[in-house]
Amino acid sequence: MENEMGVMSFVVGVVFGAILTLTINWFRGKEAKKIAKELILASDAQKVQDVEIIINRIKDSFGSLSLEALSKSSGEFLKLATETLSKQTELGEKDLTEKKLLIDQNLQLMKADLEKVQELMTNLEKDREQKFGELTSQLRFTAEQTAKLTETTGQLHQALANVRIRGQWGERMAEDVLRLAGFIEGVNYLKQRTISGARPDFTFLLPQGLKVNMDVKFPFENYILYLEASETEKPRYKSQFLRDVKDRVKEVTSKDYINPEDNTLDYVLVFIPNEQVYGFIQENDRSILDDSMKNKVVLCSPLTLYAILGVIRQAIDSFSLERSTRQILSLFGTFHKNYAAFSASLNRIGKKIDEAQDEFSSLVSERRKKLEAPLAKIEDLRMEKGIPISASVEEIDTQ
């Protein structure tokens, strides 16, 4: 663009120069006529003719000069314009070639980027289809679980509305906790054992013949009504439910669940088979738990029951370990006594063996020498006398 503006400026300059040249020539022509008129007035006709000749010559000279200058200027202008245009064309072609290469390179880069984007979009589409399938499966599974949960909730609601079924549900929950804690019926606990007309649902067997009883029957009626009631009726059912809990604690204390003659502990357990209900009691009337503890009644949820069973299990294990330790210590005492007797007997035998060894050494050394000395003298005497050894003696020696 800058090159084109330069060419246009040059062309305008050349044209302006040509016009200026023509203007100068025109003014010069007027001056020549003025001079001629003065000459005519001052001289005669010959002079006028000479002047006209001179004027014509001057005109011809100036005209040829103007035409020559204009022609020369036009030629130079065309030549310069042609050279400039050629150079500009060459530069333009070179610039276009470079731009074309740059555009081609950019197009190649854009093509590669587009291919990457296309590949990414394809992968995203595949991943989206996979995720959508997984999400559909999860939603289907969630819907099925929600339906089952709704059905279970309905069954649980019906169960809690029935006193007998509610008691069975409480027993089932307690048995699940006992099983989780590793307790075995008949070994660690007894179920529904009659005590003086009362029947605790569970009796836990402790070391040294001790026992602790637990009741799983719990009043849920007003709590269920509280959950289903409107906001205006909720306070009434809440107070009724808390009163039912207090009455249940008093009922348990009136039974023979705590009986030292039966080797029971001074506490009785009341099982609440739902953590939410246990938390509701703690949140709305903390005094119920405090009063229950004062009356030797322990209200326990599934989690607290599991903790209590852990303590019982630890007590049983500790007692078993203590009993085993006592047996081991008793056996060790017996072993120590027998080992002491064994050591004493062994020492006595050792002394006797030492005495026998001394006697044997004495017999082999001193006694033997004393016996061999007379025999040597007898042998010397026999040899001195030349008495031969009898045949019977030789036979005896041979045998």
C-alpha positions as CSV (number, residue, x, y, z in Angstrom):
1,M,0.0,0.0,0.0
2,E,2.9,2.4,0.8
3,N,4.5,1.6,-2.6
4,E,1.3,2.5,-4.5
5,M,1.1,5.8,-2.6
6,G,4.7,6.6,-3.6
7,V,3.9,5.9,-7.3
8,M,0.8,8.2,-7.2
9,S,2.8,11.0,-5.5
10,F,5.4,10.7,-8.3
11,V,2.8,10.8,-11.1
12,V,1.2,13.9,-9.5
13,G,4.6,15.6,-9.3
14,V,5.4,15.0,-12.9
15,V,2.0,16.3,-14.1
16,F,2.4,19.4,-12.0
17,G,5.8,20.0,-13.5
18,A,4.5,19.8,-17.0
19,I,1.7,22.2,-16.3
20,L,4.1,24.6,-14.7
21,T,6.3,24.5,-17.8
22,L,3.4,25.3,-20.1
23,T,2.4,28.2,-17.9
24,I,5.9,29.7,-17.9
25,N,6.0,29.3,-21.7
26,W,2.7,31.1,-22.0
27,F,3.8,34.0,-19.9
28,R,7.0,34.2,-21.9
29,G,4.9,34.4,-25.1
30,K,3.0,37.4,-23.8
31,E,6.1,39.2,-23.0
32,A,7.4,38.6,-26.5
33,K,4.3,40.1,-28.0
34,K,4.7,43.2,-25.8
35,I,8.2,43.7,-27.0
36,A,7.2,43.3,-30.6
37,K,4.5,46.0,-30.3
38,E,7.0,48.4,-28.8
39,L,9.4,47.7,-31.7
40,I,6.6,48.3,-34.3
41,L,5.8,51.7,-32.7
42,A,9.5,52.7,-32.6
43,S,10.6,51.5,-36.1
44,D,9.3,51.1,-39.5
45,A,7.6,48.3,-41.3
46,Q,10.8,46.4,-42.0
47,K,11.6,46.4,-38.4
48,V,8.1,45.2,-37.7
49,Q,8.6,42.4,-40.1
50,D,11.9,41.6,-38.5
51,V,10.4,41.7,-35.2
52,E,7.6,39.4,-36.3
53,I,10.2,37.0,-37.7
54,I,12.1,37.2,-34.4
55,I,8.9,36.6,-32.5
56,N,8.0,33.6,-34.6
57,R,11.4,32.2,-34.1
58,I,11.1,32.9,-30.4
59,K,7.7,31.1,-30.4
60,D,9.1,28.2,-32.4
61,S,12.1,28.0,-30.1
62,F,9.9,28.2,-27.0
63,G,7.4,25.8,-28.5
64,S,10.0,23.2,-29.4
65,L,11.6,23.6,-26.1
66,S,8.2,23.1,-24.3
67,L,7.3,20.1,-26.5
68,E,10.8,18.7,-26.0
69,A,10.6,19.2,-22.3
70,L,7.2,17.8,-22.1
71,S,8.1,14.8,-24.3
72,K,11.2,14.3,-22.3
73,S,9.4,14.6,-19.1
74,S,6.7,12.2,-20.2
75,G,9.2,9.7,-21.4
76,E,11.1,9.9,-18.2
77,F,7.9,9.7,-16.3
78,L,6.7,6.6,-18.2
79,K,10.1,5.0,-17.8
80,L,10.2,5.7,-14.1
81,A,6.6,4.6,-13.7
82,T,7.3,1.4,-15.6
83,E,10.4,0.7,-13.5
84,T,8.6,1.6,-10.3
85,L,5.6,-0.5,-11.3
86,S,7.8,-3.4,-12.2
87,K,9.6,-3.2,-8.9
88,Q,6.4,-2.8,-7.0
89,T,4.9,-5.8,-9.0
90,E,8.0,-7.8,-8.2
91,L,7.9,-6.9,-4.6
92,G,4.2,-7.5,-4.5
93,E,4.6,-11.0,-6.0
94,K,7.4,-11.8,-3.6
95,D,5.3,-10.5,-0.7
96,L,2.3,-12.5,-2.0
97,T,4.5,-15.6,-2.2
98,E,5.7,-15.1,1.4
99,K,2.2,-14.5,2.6
100,K,0.9,-17.5,0.7
101,L,3.6,-19.7,2.4
102,L,2.7,-18.2,5.7
103,I,-1.0,-18.8,5.1
104,D,-0.2,-22.4,4.0
105,Q,1.7,-22.9,7.2
106,N,-1.1,-21.5,9.3
107,L,-3.6,-23.6,7.4
108,Q,-1.5,-26.7,8.2
109,L,-1.3,-25.8,11.9
110,M,-5.1,-25.1,11.9
111,K,-5.7,-28.4,10.2
112,A,-3.6,-30.2,12.8
113,D,-5.4,-28.3,15.6
114,L,-8.8,-29.1,14.0
115,E,-7.8,-32.8,13.8
116,K,-6.8,-32.8,17.5
117,V,-10.1,-31.0,18.4
118,Q,-12.0,-33.6,16.3
119,E,-10.2,-36.4,18.1
120,L,-10.9,-34.8,21.4
121,M,-14.6,-34.4,20.5
122,T,-14.8,-38.0,19.5
123,N,-13.2,-39.1,22.8
124,L,-15.5,-36.8,24.7
125,E,-18.5,-38.2,22.9
126,K,-17.4,-41.8,23.7
127,D,-16.8,-40.8,27.3
128,R,-20.1,-39.0,27.5
129,E,-21.9,-42.1,26.2
130,Q,-20.1,-44.3,28.7
131,K,-20.8,-41.9,31.6
132,F,-24.4,-41.5,30.5
133,G,-24.8,-45.2,30.5
134,E,-23.2,-45.5,33.9
135,L,-25.4,-42.6,35.2
136,T,-28.5,-44.4,33.8
137,S,-27.5,-47.6,35.5
138,Q,-26.9,-45.7,38.8
139,L,-30.2,-43.9,38.5
140,R,-32.0,-47.2,37.8
141,F,-30.2,-48.8,40.8
142,T,-31.1,-45.8,43.0
143,A,-34.7,-46.0,41.9
144,E,-34.8,-49.7,42.7
145,Q,-33.2,-49.1,46.1
146,T,-35.5,-46.2,46.8
147,A,-38.5,-48.4,46.0
148,K,-37.2,-51.1,48.3
149,L,-36.5,-48.6,51.0
150,T,-40.0,-47.2,50.6
151,E,-41.4,-50.7,50.9
152,T,-39.2,-51.5,53.9
153,T,-40.2,-48.2,55.5
154,G,-43.9,-49.0,55.1
155,Q,-43.4,-52.5,56.5
156,L,-41.4,-51.0,59.4
157,H,-44.2,-48.5,60.0
158,Q,-46.7,-51.3,60.2
159,A,-44.5,-53.3,62.4
160,L,-44.0,-50.4,64.9
161,A,-47.7,-49.9,65.0
162,N,-48.2,-53.5,66.3
163,V,-47.0,-54.1,69.9
164,R,-46.2,-57.8,69.3
165,I,-44.4,-57.2,66.1
166,R,-42.6,-54.3,67.6
167,G,-41.3,-56.5,70.4
168,Q,-40.1,-59.0,67.8
169,W,-38.3,-56.3,65.9
170,G,-36.6,-55.1,69.1
171,E,-35.4,-58.7,69.8
172,R,-34.2,-59.1,66.2
173,M,-32.2,-55.8,66.4
174,A,-30.7,-56.9,69.8
175,E,-29.8,-60.3,68.4
176,D,-28.0,-58.6,65.4
177,V,-25.9,-56.5,67.8
178,L,-25.1,-59.6,70.0
179,R,-24.1,-61.6,66.9
180,L,-21.9,-58.7,65.8
181,A,-20.2,-58.6,69.2
182,G,-19.5,-62.3,69.0
183,F,-22.0,-63.4,71.7
184,I,-23.4,-67.0,71.5
185,E,-26.7,-68.0,73.0
186,G,-26.4,-70.4,75.8
187,V,-22.7,-69.5,76.3
188,N,-22.7,-65.7,76.7
189,Y,-26.4,-65.0,77.2
190,L,-29.8,-66.6,77.8
191,K,-33.0,-65.5,76.0
192,Q,-36.4,-64.9,77.7
193,R,-35.6,-66.4,81.1
194,T,-38.5,-66.3,83.6
195,I,-37.6,-64.6,87.0
196,S,-40.3,-64.4,89.7
197,G,-43.1,-63.9,87.1
198,A,-41.1,-61.4,85.1
199,R,-39.4,-62.3,81.8
200,P,-36.3,-60.3,80.8
201,D,-35.7,-60.6,77.1
202,F,-32.0,-61.3,77.6
203,T,-29.8,-62.4,80.5
204,F,-26.0,-61.9,80.1
205,L,-23.8,-64.4,81.9
206,L,-20.8,-62.8,83.7
207,P,-17.8,-64.3,85.5
208,Q,-18.2,-65.8,89.0
209,G,-21.9,-66.6,88.3
210,L,-23.0,-63.0,88.0
211,K,-25.8,-61.9,85.6
212,V,-27.2,-58.7,84.1
213,N,-30.7,-58.6,82.5
214,M,-31.9,-56.6,79.5
215,D,-35.4,-55.7,78.3
216,V,-36.1,-54.8,74.7
217,K,-39.7,-53.7,74.9
218,F,-40.0,-50.0,74.3
219,P,-43.0,-47.7,73.6
220,F,-42.9,-46.3,70.1
221,E,-46.6,-45.4,69.5
222,N,-46.5,-41.7,70.3
223,Y,-43.1,-41.3,68.6
224,I,-44.6,-42.6,65.4
225,L,-47.6,-40.2,65.8
226,Y,-45.1,-37.4,66.5
227,L,-43.4,-38.1,63.1
228,E,-46.7,-38.1,61.3
229,A,-48.3,-35.2,63.1
230,S,-48.6,-31.6,61.9
231,E,-46.4,-28.8,63.4
232,T,-49.2,-27.8,65.7
233,E,-49.7,-31.4,67.1
234,K,-46.0,-32.3,67.4
235,P,-45.5,-30.8,70.8
236,R,-48.4,-32.8,72.3
237,Y,-47.1,-36.2,70.9
238,K,-43.6,-35.3,71.9
239,S,-44.5,-34.8,75.5
240,Q,-46.6,-38.0,75.5
241,F,-43.7,-40.0,74.1
242,L,-41.3,-38.6,76.7
243,R,-43.8,-39.5,79.4
244,D,-44.1,-43.0,78.1
245,V,-40.3,-43.4,78.3
246,K,-40.3,-42.3,82.0
247,D,-43.1,-44.7,82.7
248,R,-41.2,-47.5,81.0
249,V,-38.2,-46.8,83.2
250,K,-40.4,-47.0,86.3
251,E,-41.9,-50.2,85.1
252,V,-38.5,-51.9,84.7
253,T,-37.4,-50.8,88.2
254,S,-40.6,-52.4,89.7
255,K,-39.7,-55.8,88.3
256,D,-37.3,-58.3,89.8
257,Y,-34.6,-57.7,87.2
258,I,-32.2,-56.6,89.9
259,N,-31.9,-59.3,92.5
260,P,-28.6,-59.9,94.5
261,E,-29.9,-63.3,95.6
262,D,-29.9,-64.3,91.9
263,N,-26.4,-63.0,91.5
264,T,-27.5,-60.1,89.3
265,L,-25.7,-56.8,89.0
266,D,-27.1,-53.6,90.4
267,Y,-28.1,-52.4,86.9
268,V,-30.6,-53.4,84.3
269,L,-30.4,-52.6,80.6
270,V,-33.3,-51.2,78.5
271,F,-32.7,-51.5,74.8
272,I,-33.9,-48.8,72.4
273,P,-33.6,-50.4,68.9
274,N,-33.2,-47.1,67.0
275,E,-30.4,-44.5,67.2
276,Q,-32.7,-41.7,66.1
277,V,-35.1,-42.4,68.9
278,Y,-32.2,-42.5,71.4
279,G,-30.9,-39.2,70.1
280,F,-34.4,-37.7,70.2
281,I,-34.7,-38.5,73.9
282,Q,-31.2,-37.1,74.7
283,E,-32.0,-33.9,72.7
284,N,-35.5,-33.2,74.2
285,D,-35.2,-34.4,77.8
286,R,-31.7,-35.1,79.2
287,S,-33.1,-35.7,82.6
288,I,-34.6,-39.0,81.5
289,L,-31.1,-40.5,81.1
290,D,-29.9,-39.0,84.4
291,D,-32.9,-40.3,86.3
292,S,-32.6,-43.7,84.7
293,M,-29.0,-44.0,85.9
294,K,-30.0,-43.0,89.4
295,N,-32.6,-45.8,89.3
296,K,-29.9,-48.3,88.1
297,V,-31.5,-48.4,84.6
298,V,-29.2,-48.0,81.6
299,L,-30.9,-46.9,78.4
300,C,-28.8,-48.1,75.5
301,S,-29.1,-47.7,71.7
302,P,-27.6,-50.3,69.3
303,L,-24.2,-48.5,69.4
304,T,-24.1,-48.1,73.2
305,L,-25.3,-51.7,73.6
306,Y,-22.4,-52.8,71.4
307,A,-20.0,-50.8,73.7
308,I,-21.5,-52.4,76.8
309,L,-21.1,-55.9,75.3
310,G,-17.5,-55.0,74.5
311,V,-17.0,-54.3,78.2
312,I,-18.7,-57.5,79.2
313,R,-16.6,-59.4,76.7
314,Q,-13.5,-57.8,78.2
315,A,-14.5,-58.7,81.7
316,I,-15.1,-62.3,80.7
317,D,-11.8,-62.5,79.0
318,S,-10.0,-60.8,81.9
319,F,-11.7,-63.2,84.3
320,S,-10.7,-66.2,82.1
321,L,-7.2,-64.9,82.0
322,E,-7.1,-64.4,85.7
323,R,-8.4,-67.9,86.3
324,S,-6.0,-69.4,83.9
325,T,-3.2,-67.4,85.6
326,R,-4.2,-68.8,89.0
327,Q,-4.2,-72.3,87.6
328,I,-0.8,-71.8,86.0
329,L,0.6,-70.4,89.3
330,S,-0.9,-73.3,91.2
331,L,0.6,-75.8,88.8
332,F,3.9,-74.0,89.0
333,G,3.8,-74.3,92.8
334,T,3.2,-78.0,92.6
335,F,6.0,-78.3,90.1
336,H,8.3,-76.3,92.3
337,K,7.5,-78.6,95.3
338,N,8.1,-81.8,93.3
339,Y,11.2,-80.3,91.7
340,A,12.6,-79.5,95.2
341,A,12.0,-83.1,96.3
342,F,13.6,-84.4,93.1
343,S,16.6,-82.2,93.6
344,A,17.0,-83.4,97.2
345,S,16.8,-87.0,96.1
346,L,19.2,-86.4,93.3
347,N,21.7,-84.7,95.7
348,R,21.5,-87.7,98.1
349,I,22.0,-90.2,95.2
350,G,24.9,-88.0,94.1
351,K,26.5,-88.1,97.5
352,K,26.1,-91.9,97.6
353,I,27.6,-92.2,94.2
354,D,30.5,-90.0,95.3
355,E,31.0,-92.2,98.4
356,A,30.9,-95.4,96.2
357,Q,33.3,-93.8,93.8
358,D,35.7,-93.1,96.7
359,E,35.4,-96.6,98.0
360,F,35.9,-98.0,94.5
361,S,39.0,-95.9,94.0
362,S,40.4,-96.9,97.3
363,L,39.7,-100.6,96.5
364,V,41.3,-100.4,93.1
365,S,44.4,-98.6,94.3
366,E,45.4,-99.3,97.9
367,R,43.6,-102.6,98.4
368,R,44.7,-103.9,95.2
369,K,48.4,-103.1,95.9
370,K,48.2,-104.7,99.3
371,L,46.7,-107.9,97.8
372,E,49.2,-108.0,94.8
373,A,52.3,-107.6,97.1
374,P,51.9,-111.0,98.8
375,L,51.1,-112.6,95.5
376,A,54.2,-111.3,94.0
377,K,56.3,-112.7,96.8
378,I,54.6,-116.1,96.5
379,E,55.4,-116.0,92.7
380,D,59.0,-115.1,93.4
381,L,59.2,-118.0,95.9
382,R,57.7,-120.5,93.4
383,M,60.1,-119.4,90.8
384,E,62.9,-119.6,93.2
385,K,62.0,-123.1,94.2
386,G,61.4,-124.1,90.6
387,I,57.9,-125.3,91.2
388,P,56.1,-125.6,87.9
389,I,52.5,-124.4,87.4
390,S,50.1,-127.3,87.6
391,A,48.2,-128.4,84.5
392,S,44.8,-127.9,86.0
393,V,45.8,-124.3,86.7
394,E,46.9,-123.8,83.1
395,E,43.7,-125.2,81.8
396,I,41.8,-122.9,84.1
397,D,43.8,-120.0,82.7
398,T,43.2,-121.1,79.1
399,Q,39.5,-121.4,79.7
